[in-house]
Amino acid sequence: MGLMFGHLGICGFASLIGIPLLKETYAPVLRMRLAARSADPEKAMSQLQQSHGDLLGYLWINFKRPTILLFRSAICFMLSLYMAL
């Protein structure tokens, strides 16, 4: 029981440090950020509106990305399967 709480503490600490410091690697998000920094802010806004559209589209993208990663990456699938058992 004590070992479980030790792992929980380590994972919580790693999350507190890792989540704010890790950088985004998803290509469409990087392209949108690059367009937002460009000299033409109107083009960036139109690209953001096309990609996300509304709240439902934004939620769909954020639920779809991890699912695609899980089923298209053998390593992610095997690690998830191992952790599930």
C-alpha positions as MATLAB code, in Angstrom:
seq = 'MGLMFGHLGICGFASLIGIPLLKETYAPVLRMRLAARSADPEKAMSQLQQSHGDLLGYLWINFKRPTILLFRSAICFMLSLYMAL';
ca = [
       0.000    0.000    0.000;
       2.834    2.402    0.846;
       4.569    1.621   -2.453;
       1.442    2.633   -4.351;
       1.369    6.052   -2.673;
       5.083    6.480   -3.430;
       4.419    5.950   -7.144;
       1.452    8.290   -6.945;
       3.653   11.002   -5.437;
       6.352   10.553   -8.070;
       3.803   10.710  -10.899;
       2.179   13.796   -9.405;
       5.529   15.535   -9.032;
       6.534   14.628  -12.596;
       3.217   15.998  -13.870;
       3.619   19.266  -12.008;
       7.067   19.755  -13.506;
       6.538   18.230  -16.957;
       3.197   19.594  -18.119;
       4.100   23.299  -17.958;
       7.618   22.779  -19.359;
       6.970   20.366  -22.254;
       6.571   21.927  -25.685;
       3.840   21.172  -28.217;
       4.887   18.858  -31.067;
       1.607   18.503  -33.001;
       2.207   19.987  -36.473;
      -1.167   21.741  -37.026;
      -0.880   23.495  -33.661;
       2.672   24.593  -34.454;
       1.537   25.971  -37.828;
      -1.260   27.931  -36.161;
       1.151   29.418  -33.623;
       3.547   30.359  -36.413;
       0.736   32.020  -38.362;
      -0.329   33.905  -35.234;
       3.201   35.350  -34.914;
       3.311   36.363  -38.572;
       2.987   39.915  -39.819;
      -0.597   39.355  -41.055;
      -2.852   38.826  -38.002;
      -6.016   38.629  -40.156;
      -4.660   35.572  -41.961;
      -3.847   33.948  -38.626;
      -7.358   34.587  -37.285;
      -8.989   33.132  -40.391;
      -6.785   30.042  -40.112;
      -7.700   29.617  -36.441;
     -11.400   29.926  -37.205;
     -11.178   27.395  -40.037;
      -9.321   24.836  -37.966;
     -11.373   25.052  -34.756;
     -14.588   26.681  -35.853;
     -16.686   26.249  -32.736;
     -16.506   24.635  -29.318;
     -17.689   21.248  -30.599;
     -14.945   21.214  -33.261;
     -12.346   22.158  -30.691;
     -13.461   19.375  -28.344;
     -13.551   16.863  -31.209;
      -9.934   17.648  -32.146;
      -8.778   17.340  -28.532;
     -10.478   13.967  -28.077;
      -9.396   12.654  -31.467;
      -5.650   13.330  -31.131;
      -4.939   10.965  -28.194;
      -7.077    8.228  -29.755;
      -5.166    8.442  -33.030;
      -1.859    8.371  -31.155;
      -2.966    5.318  -29.155;
      -4.009    3.229  -32.152;
      -1.371    4.321  -34.680;
       1.658    4.039  -32.410;
       2.578    0.485  -31.460;
       4.704    1.670  -28.537;
       1.891    3.773  -27.043;
      -0.563    0.909  -27.518;
       1.716   -1.657  -25.875;
       2.497    0.624  -22.926;
      -1.187    1.404  -22.455;
      -2.054   -2.285  -22.614;
       0.669   -3.099  -20.113;
      -0.531   -0.396  -17.710;
      -4.136   -1.597  -18.067;
      -3.183   -5.079  -16.926;
];
